[in-house]
Amino acid sequence: MDLAQIIAQPELEDRLLPYHQTLGFITAMAAAPNVLDPAEWIAYLWGGEESAPFTDGEQLESYLEAVINAWNAARPALFEGSWQWPIECDLSDSEIVTEATKEFCEGLLQGWQLAQDDWQTLMPQDSQDNALLGGVLLSISMLYDPETSLATLSEEGVNGLDQFVEIFNAMPAMLCGLTQRGASLAEAQ
């Protein structure tokens, strides 16, 4: 059973982060400059509760294995510069971005909060690297809440719709670049 199938099980409904939000969170953990032990972050995937919401140990084991497999796929892809959006994440004519994209970005932002101290230590406020980090986070935030971003851009006299296409298409390269830069800074310390 893959991660999406495990999360979709009726007895786990509303007890785990949705699939794309989970993938976003795992991607943020894979992008973190210092590898965080899954034991430090896995509970966030079920809302931070102390006890996991699984009915039995086998179900929990399958879930953990699927999460680690997702991390193991994302981390090397980020370092090799080959990471891509999950298939269901895309732009949308009616909603700017798909619901899957919004959920993925939400998970990415939540994961970033967990690794925030590491990022801020390596990329302090006044550094050029901080501008890179800020640009990536701003872009993810815009994709997470495109309606608000579009309204803000419109107030500035900018046709924001074109911006979303550029940001969405640039995100894989931006995320890979940020991951690689963060790891090289962490290594240098």
Secondary structure, 3 states (H helix, E strand, C coil): CCHHHHHCCHHHCCCCCCHHHHHHHHHHHHHCCCCCCHHHHHHHHHCCCCCCCCCCHHHHHHHHHHHHHHHHHHHHHHHHCCCCCCCCCCEECCCEECHHHHHHHHHHHHHHHHCHHHHHHHCCCCCHHHHHHHHHHHHHHHHHCHHHHHHHHHHCCCCHHHHHHHHHHHHHHHHHHHHHHHHHHHHHC
